[in-house]
Amino acid sequence: EVQLVESGGGLVQPGGSLRLSCAASGFAFSDMNMAWVRQAPGKGLEYVSTITYGGDSTIYSDSVKGRFTVSRDNSKNSLYLQMNSLKTDDTAVYYCAAPRSHAAAIATMTSRRPAQHSDILYWGQGTQVTVSS
């Protein structure tokens, strides 16, 4: 059974930091390109970041570039998202995800289109991040 379990969300003040983790099981994690996707209240899905299966290439949405860092540890089947300088606009449910197509995910991000549920092969249950004073 495929499982992606996120943790690390919570309530943080603007300017603060959080580190999200995702534990993967049930599939060949080290062979999969991965992503973080978020959904803010009343908005569509947004790719936040992608990372190749070896971790050598990462891409960020313009909205988080320079503030968020994605990483992975294939020896632990884990994906991470370090979020710094958080803003109220970062409030969302964050999902660990395996896109069906890494190239399509990048195209979606660079075109600033919303992601579609059908773009994602595997989803986690999500973790809530709330940025508020």
C-alpha positions as CSV (number, residue, x, y, z in Angstrom):
1,E,0.0,0.0,0.0
2,V,1.3,3.4,-1.0
3,Q,1.5,5.9,1.8
4,L,2.8,9.4,2.1
5,V,2.5,10.8,5.6
6,E,3.2,14.5,6.2
7,S,4.1,16.1,9.5
8,G,5.4,19.4,10.8
9,G,2.6,21.8,10.1
10,G,1.2,24.1,12.6
11,L,0.5,27.8,13.6
12,V,3.4,30.2,13.1
13,Q,3.7,34.0,13.1
14,P,4.6,35.9,10.0
15,G,8.4,35.8,9.5
16,G,8.7,32.5,11.2
17,S,9.8,29.1,10.0
18,L,8.5,25.5,9.8
19,R,9.9,22.3,8.4
20,L,7.6,19.8,6.8
21,S,8.5,16.2,6.5
22,C,6.9,13.4,4.4
23,A,7.5,9.7,5.1
24,A,7.0,7.5,2.0
25,S,6.3,3.8,1.8
26,G,4.9,1.2,-0.5
27,F,6.7,2.3,-3.7
28,A,10.2,2.9,-5.0
29,F,10.6,6.4,-3.5
30,S,14.2,6.8,-4.7
31,D,13.0,6.3,-8.3
32,M,10.3,8.9,-8.1
33,N,10.4,12.6,-8.8
34,M,8.5,14.3,-6.0
35,A,6.7,17.6,-5.2
36,W,5.1,19.7,-2.6
37,V,1.6,21.0,-3.5
38,R,-0.5,23.3,-1.5
39,Q,-4.1,24.5,-1.4
40,A,-5.1,27.7,0.3
41,P,-8.7,28.3,1.5
42,G,-10.9,28.9,-1.5
43,K,-8.1,28.5,-4.0
44,G,-6.9,25.9,-6.4
45,L,-3.9,23.5,-6.1
46,E,-0.5,25.1,-6.5
47,Y,2.8,23.4,-7.0
48,V,5.2,24.8,-4.5
49,S,8.3,22.8,-5.4
50,T,9.6,19.8,-7.3
51,I,12.7,17.7,-6.8
52,T,14.1,15.0,-9.0
53,Y,14.5,11.5,-7.8
54,G,18.2,12.0,-7.1
55,G,17.7,15.3,-5.5
56,D,20.0,17.0,-7.9
57,S,17.5,19.4,-9.4
58,T,14.8,21.5,-7.7
59,I,12.3,24.1,-8.9
60,Y,10.2,26.5,-6.9
61,S,7.1,28.6,-7.7
62,D,7.8,32.3,-7.8
63,S,5.7,32.8,-4.7
64,V,8.1,30.8,-2.5
65,K,11.4,31.1,-4.3
66,G,14.2,32.2,-2.0
67,R,12.2,31.3,1.1
68,F,11.5,27.6,0.8
69,T,13.9,24.7,0.3
70,V,13.0,21.2,-0.7
71,S,15.2,18.2,0.0
72,R,15.0,14.5,0.3
73,D,16.8,11.6,2.0
74,N,16.4,8.5,-0.1
75,S,18.0,6.4,2.6
76,K,15.1,7.3,4.8
77,N,12.4,7.4,2.1
78,S,11.7,11.0,3.2
79,L,10.9,14.3,1.6
80,Y,11.3,17.7,3.4
81,L,10.3,21.3,2.9
82,Q,12.0,24.0,4.9
83,M,9.9,27.1,5.0
84,N,11.4,30.4,6.1
85,S,10.1,34.0,6.2
86,L,6.6,32.7,6.2
87,K,3.8,35.0,5.1
88,T,0.1,35.0,5.7
89,D,-0.3,34.0,2.0
90,D,1.5,30.8,2.7
91,T,-1.5,29.6,4.8
92,A,-2.7,26.4,3.2
93,V,-2.8,22.6,3.4
94,Y,0.5,21.3,2.2
95,Y,0.6,17.9,0.4
96,C,3.5,15.6,-0.3
97,A,2.9,14.3,-3.9
98,A,4.4,12.2,-6.7
99,P,3.5,13.9,-10.0
100,R,2.5,11.7,-12.9
101,S,4.9,13.7,-15.1
102,H,7.8,15.7,-13.8
103,A,8.0,17.7,-17.0
104,A,4.3,18.4,-16.9
105,A,4.6,19.6,-13.2
106,I,7.4,22.0,-14.2
107,A,5.3,23.3,-17.1
108,T,2.4,23.9,-14.8
109,M,4.6,25.7,-12.3
110,T,6.3,28.0,-14.9
111,S,3.0,28.8,-16.5
112,R,1.5,29.6,-13.1
113,R,-1.5,27.5,-13.9
114,P,-3.2,25.6,-11.0
115,A,-2.3,22.0,-10.7
116,Q,-5.0,19.4,-11.2
117,H,-5.8,16.4,-9.0
118,S,-5.3,14.2,-12.1
119,D,-1.7,15.4,-12.4
120,I,-0.8,13.6,-9.2
121,L,-0.1,9.9,-8.9
122,Y,0.3,9.6,-5.1
123,W,-0.9,12.0,-2.5
124,G,-0.4,12.4,1.2
125,Q,-3.2,13.4,3.6
126,G,-1.9,16.9,3.9
127,T,-0.7,19.0,6.8
128,Q,-2.1,22.4,7.8
129,V,0.1,25.4,7.8
130,T,-1.3,28.6,9.3
131,V,0.6,31.8,9.3
132,S,-1.0,34.4,11.5
133,S,-0.2,36.9,14.2
